[in-house]
Amino acid sequence: MSNPNTQALSDAGVSIWLDDLSRSRLTSGSLKDLIGGRNVVGVTTNPSIFAAALSKGDADYAEQVAELAAAGADVEEAVFQITTQDVTTACDLFAPVATASNGIDGRVSIEVDPRLAHDAEATVAEAKKLFAKVDRDNVLIKIPATVEGLEAITATLAEGISVNVTLIFSLERYRAVINAFMTGLEQAKENGHDLAKLHSVASFFVSRVDTEIDKRLDALGTPEATALKGKAGLANARLAYQVFEEDFSSERWSVLAAAGARPQRPLWASTGVKDPNLPDTLYVTGLVAPQVVNTMPEKTLDATADHAEVTGDTVTGTYDEANQVLDDLAAQGIDYNDVVALLETEGVDKFDTAWKELLVDVRGALESAGKASA
């Protein structure tokens, strides 16, 4: 039986995706339990999540690592095989959800190598390789929304591959992401692909905005600055939803929709609260709206199930208030463009670092397996 709080969130039009994937979560049945008991209808992963899973020395990976070591696989190939196997298994688990939702949910995301974030051509090649390896209709290939990533998003969609656009922080970049999405669909149509089978989400990051802006507000230390703490993330995301409503009501979109296209849904990412002084479900109950995804770490999902009160749409109609928050931040000397540019750079760097850590962990596991079999 589903949890009443997560069910209320689903009833309000929010798709709950789990921001975590590991082999033990698959083999233990915990992910299956979350599907049945907490309305989880998708899962996302990223280099940090895979690095955490592998660094724990999860016994569930031991057999595959030993096989890869015996086959002489290098670390890059081993990472590719390990991560795609987890994603393929998760895709199969979520297949009934995908079928029931006509492909809207039941989605599993896998990210391209973050070291390619500023290389569009290499990103597209990696996306095609991942898509071919997983070979499941309900996989989403995650591509970061860097300037170069925009080109890769369009080109990947044009190949008939569904995309999760990640690391979006600014409203300006979000508009560019929607343009890249629509351009990709237009090209996909020209290439003969069925637009109804192409899906995409745009992952708009929330808590990291508050973390950076609140740090700057603390440095100011004025009563006016303190009063603005914990407000920027919600305001930024709510204005992103306004962009979604506007752009997917356009004439350009109506032409694509008539050809069977489905809208690129906003996905609220980074929804785990970083400041313990803020409510732990702030980025859940404060961002309820139709046609959105909220991808949660398990801690946030637990808090949502335990005590989140979902009373309906908390986004639509808040745009004047949200704009006022950004205006008030500007009046305090907070440079929005500087903040979002920094967050994008840091986001790419964090995933790059996590990927390198993943390579180190897998290299160590391969070496250990090789010695054990010697």
N, C-alpha and C positions, 0 to 999 in steps of 0.2 A: 504494500500500500504506500502511495506517495505521501511525502510530508506536506501538511497543509500550507506551510509558508512558502515552500518552493512551488507547490501547485498554484498558489495565488500569483506568484511571479509569472509562471507559465501562462496562466489565464489572462494576465495583463498584456501578453504579447512578447514577453522576454524569453529568449532561448538561453537556458543555462548550459554553458560548456565548462568543463573542468580544465584548469590550467596546469595539467600535470599528466605525465605518462611514464610508466616504467614497466619492465617485464613482470616484476612481482605484483604490480597492480592488476596486470592481466591474468597471471596464473593463479593468484589468490582468489580471484572473483570479486575483489573490492570494487573494481570499476563497474562490473555488471550489477552489483548491489546498488551503486549510486544511480544507475540508469533506472532501476525499478523503484528505488526508495526516495530519490531526491531530484527527480525530473531532469537528470543530466542527459542532454541530447547531443553532445559533441565533446571533443577534447582537442586541446592545442598543446603543442610542445615547442621548445626552442633549445638552443645549444646549452643554456644554463640548466634546464631541466634534465637533459640527457647527461650532462656532466655530473650532476648531483646523483643520478641513478647509478652511473657507472663507478663513481668514486666510492660508493658504499660497499663495493665488492659483492654486489648482489649475486647470490649463488645461481640464480636463474640464468645468468649470462655465461656461466662457466663452461657448459657443454659447447655452446656456439663458439666461444673464444678458443677453446681447445681445438675445435675443427678448423677454425680459420688459421690458427698457428700451424697446425699440421699441414695445411694446404699452402703454407708460405705466404699468406696474405700480408700485405704491408698495412700500416696503421690507417691510411686513408681508406683503403678498401674495406678494412675491418669495421671502421666507423659507419661506412655506407651500408654494409650488410646488416649490422646490428640495429641501427636506427630504423632502417626500412622494414626490417622484420617486425619490430614493435608496432610500427604504424600500420603495416598490412594486417596484423592480427587485430588491432583496434578497429580498423575499417570493417573487418568481417563481423566483429562484435556489434558495431553500430549499423550494420547493413539493414536490419529490420526497421530501425528508426528512420533511416534514409528513405526506405521504401514507403513507410507510412506517411512521411512528410513530403513526399514527391521530390526528394533530394534537397530540400531546404535545410534540414538538420541531419543528424547522423554523420556529421563531418569530422574528419581527423586531419590535422594540419602538420606538415613537416617543413622545416625551414631549409632554404638553400644555405650553403656554406657562407657565413657572414663575412668572410674575408673577400667575398665577391661583391660587396655592397656598392662599390663604385665602378663596377665593370658590368655594363648591361649585357653585352654579348655572352660573357661567361655565365652570368646569372641565368639567362634563357637556356643555355646549354645544360646547366645543372638542373633546372626545373624540368626539362624534358627527360633527363636521365632519371630523376626521382619519380616522375609520373609513370614512366615506362616500367620501372622496377616494382613499384607498389602495385600498379595495374589494378586499381580499384576506382570505380566511378565517384566514390564519396571522399576521396582524398583532396585536400587543398594544399597547394604549394605556397609556402610563405615567402614573400619577397618584401624587403624593407623599402619604405617610401622615401629613399634618397632621390636626389635629382636623377641619377642614373637608373635608379630602380623604377622610376616612372616609365621609362622607355621599355624596360624589361617586362613590366606589368602588361603593357599593351601587347608586346610581341608574344608573351606567353599565352594570354587569352586568345590571341589571333590563331594560335596553334590548337585551340580547342581544349585548353587546360585551365581548370578552375583555380582561383588564386585567393589567398588570404594576404592582404596588404598589411604589413606590420610597421611598427615604430612611427605612427603618425602623432604629432604633437600640436601642430598649428592648424588654424582654420584655412589659411592660404594653401598649405600643402594638401589639406584634405580636399579642397576644391580641385587641385591639380590631380589628385588620385582619382576622383570621380571622372574627370575628363579622360585620364588614361584608361580607365575601365570602359567608358563608353566608346572610345576610339578602338580599344581592343575588340569589343563586341562588333563594331561596324566592320572591322577587318575580318573577324571570324565569320561573319555572315557572308562576306565576299569570298571567303575560302571554302564556303559550303558547309560550315559547322552548324549544328542545331543549337540555337541560342538557348532553348529551354533546358539544355543539359549543362550549360555553363553557369557556375555559381561563384560568388565572390563576397567576401566581407572586408570591411575597412577597419583595422584595429586602431582605435583612437585611445591613446594612453592617458590615464587619469591621475593616479596617485603621485606619479613622479612630478607632475606639474605643481602640486601642492608642496611636495618636499622641497623643491628648489625655490619656489616663491616664498614659502613660509620662512625659509632660512634667511632670505633677504629682508623679509618683514621683521624678523627677530633682530636683525642687525640695526634696523631703524629704531626699534624700541619705543615708538610713540604709541599712545592709546589708539590713534587712528589706524596705525599699521597692525597692531595686535588684533583689532576688531575685524580685520580682513583675513586672518589666518583660517585655513581650511575651507576657503570659499572658491579659490581659483579653479581647482580641478573640476568641480561640478559646473561652474559657469562656462568654462571652456568646452566641456563635453556637451552641455545643453545647446550652446551656439552651434556646435558641430551638427547636432540633430536638426537644427533650423536649416543648415546648409543642405542636409539630406532631403528634407521636405521640399525645399525650393528646387534643387537640381533634378529630383526625380518627379517633379511636376512639369518639367519643361517640355517643349515641343520635340526637342531632340530625343528625349527619353521616350515620349509617346510613340515615336516611330519604331524604336527598338522594342518596346513592349508589345507593339502590334505584331512584331516578328517573333514573339515568344520569349523575349528576354525577361529575366528576373532582376529586380533591383539589387544593388550591392548594399547589403545591410551594414549599418554601423555596429561595430563590436567594441564594447567597453573593455579595454585591457588594463593591466596593472591596477586591479581593483582591490587588492589587499591594502588595508590602511597601514601606513608607515608610522604615523604619529599616534602613540597610545592614548593621547588626550582626545582623539577624535572617535566617534562611534564606529565600531568595527564593521558595521554594514552601511556606512555612509555612502559608498559608491555603488551600492545595490539599491537601497530604497530611494536614493536621490536621483536615480537614473532609470526610472521605469517608463517605458514608452513602447508603442507598437513597433514591430519589425526590428528589434534590436537583439543583439547577443550580449550576454554578460559572461565573460570567461573568468572564473574564480579559482584561486588557490583553495585547497581543501579547508584551510582554517576559516576562510571567508564563507565558504559553502556551509560549514558546520554552524557558524554564527547565524547565517541566514535561516537555516532550518530551525535553529533553537529559538530565535526571538525576532526575526525581521517581520515588521508589520507592513504589508503591501496593500495600500488602499486605492491604487489606481495610478494613472499617468502622472508622473511628477516632473515631466520635462516640457511637454507642449504648453505654450503660453507663458513660459518663464523667461522669455528671451530679453525683454526690457530689463528685468532684474539682473540677468546674467551680463548684459552689456554694461550695466551700471557698475558691477563688480570690477570688470576690466578697466572701466574709466577711473574708478577709485584707485585701483592699483597703479595706473599711469600717473595719477595725481600724487602718489607717494614716491614716484620716481622709478617704479618697477618697469623695466623695458621688456615688454612681451616678446618682441622679436629676438632679443638677446637670449631670453629664457628658453624659447622653443628651439633655437639653433643649437644652444648648448646641450639640451636634452637629446636632440637627434644624434649629435656627435658622441655623447656619452653612451647612448643606447647601442649604437653600432660598436663602440669600443668594448662595452660590457659583453656583448654576444661574441665578439672576436676573441676576447680573453677566455670566455667560457669554452669556446671551440678549441682553443689551444690547450686548455686544461683537459678537455675530453680526449684530445689526441695523446696527451701524456699518460692519462689513466689507461687508455686502451693499449698503448705501446707497452706499458708495464704489465698489463694482463697478458698480452701476447708473449712477452718474454718469460713470464712465470709459467705459462702453460707449456712453452717450448722446453723449459728446463725440466718440468715435471714429467714430460714424455720422453726425455732423453735417457 
